[in-house]
Amino acid sequence: MSDRARKLLEEALSLSEGERADLAAELLASLPADPANDMGPEFAAELERRARSALASPDGGLPWESVRDELLAELRPQQS
């Protein structure tokens, strides 16, 4: 990430939850559509719903470290 992008991110993180969700939606909408990856309006709506849900409950879910460790354990060959 460039210094400019990092500064923008720091500023964006200081916004309210609603403002961050709106900004994220606008940024995603500004990306060029890739027909091979275009999931349509339903995907965008689901992404928006999940982003707002995550912002509304920042303490929900599991810590990334726990999820990562669990996934890595599943990928490792079973020791007998």
C-alpha positions as CSV (number, residue, x, y, z in Angstrom):
1,M,0.0,0.0,0.0
2,S,1.4,3.4,-0.9
3,D,1.9,6.2,1.6
4,R,-0.9,8.1,0.1
5,A,-3.3,5.2,0.4
6,R,-2.2,4.5,4.0
7,K,-3.0,8.2,4.9
8,L,-6.4,7.9,3.2
9,L,-7.1,4.7,5.1
10,E,-6.2,6.4,8.4
11,E,-8.5,9.2,7.6
12,A,-11.3,6.8,6.5
13,L,-11.0,4.8,9.8
14,S,-11.7,8.0,11.7
15,L,-15.2,8.2,10.1
16,S,-18.4,7.0,11.7
17,E,-19.4,3.4,11.0
18,G,-22.1,4.5,8.6
19,E,-19.7,6.8,6.8
20,R,-17.2,4.0,6.5
21,A,-19.8,1.6,5.1
22,D,-20.9,4.2,2.6
23,L,-17.3,4.9,1.6
24,A,-16.5,1.2,1.2
25,A,-19.6,0.7,-1.0
26,E,-18.6,3.7,-3.2
27,L,-15.1,2.5,-3.5
28,L,-16.2,-1.0,-4.5
29,A,-18.7,0.4,-7.0
30,S,-15.9,2.5,-8.6
31,L,-13.9,-0.6,-9.5
32,P,-14.2,-1.7,-13.1
33,A,-16.6,-4.6,-13.7
34,D,-15.0,-7.8,-14.6
35,P,-17.6,-9.9,-16.4
36,A,-16.0,-13.1,-15.2
37,N,-16.3,-12.0,-11.6
38,D,-19.5,-10.0,-11.8
39,M,-21.8,-11.3,-9.1
40,G,-24.5,-8.8,-9.8
41,P,-26.7,-6.6,-7.6
42,E,-27.5,-9.4,-5.2
43,F,-23.9,-9.9,-4.4
44,A,-23.4,-6.2,-3.9
45,A,-26.4,-6.0,-1.6
46,E,-25.2,-9.0,0.5
47,L,-21.7,-7.5,0.7
48,E,-23.3,-4.2,2.0
49,R,-25.4,-6.1,4.5
50,R,-22.4,-8.0,5.8
51,A,-20.3,-4.9,6.0
52,R,-23.0,-3.0,8.0
53,S,-23.5,-6.0,10.3
54,A,-19.8,-6.2,11.0
55,L,-19.5,-2.5,11.7
56,A,-22.6,-2.6,14.0
57,S,-21.0,-5.5,16.0
58,P,-17.3,-5.0,16.0
59,D,-16.8,-7.5,18.9
60,G,-18.8,-10.2,17.1
61,G,-17.1,-13.1,15.4
62,L,-13.8,-14.7,16.1
63,P,-10.3,-13.2,16.2
64,W,-8.4,-13.6,13.0
65,E,-5.6,-15.4,14.8
66,S,-8.0,-18.1,16.0
67,V,-9.5,-18.6,12.5
68,R,-6.1,-18.7,10.9
69,D,-4.8,-21.3,13.3
70,E,-7.9,-23.4,12.8
71,L,-7.6,-23.3,9.0
72,L,-3.8,-24.0,9.1
73,A,-4.5,-27.0,11.4
74,E,-7.0,-28.3,8.9
75,L,-4.5,-28.0,6.0
76,R,-1.7,-29.8,7.8
77,P,-1.4,-33.5,7.2
78,Q,-2.8,-35.6,10.1
79,Q,0.0,-37.0,12.2
80,S,-0.6,-40.6,13.4
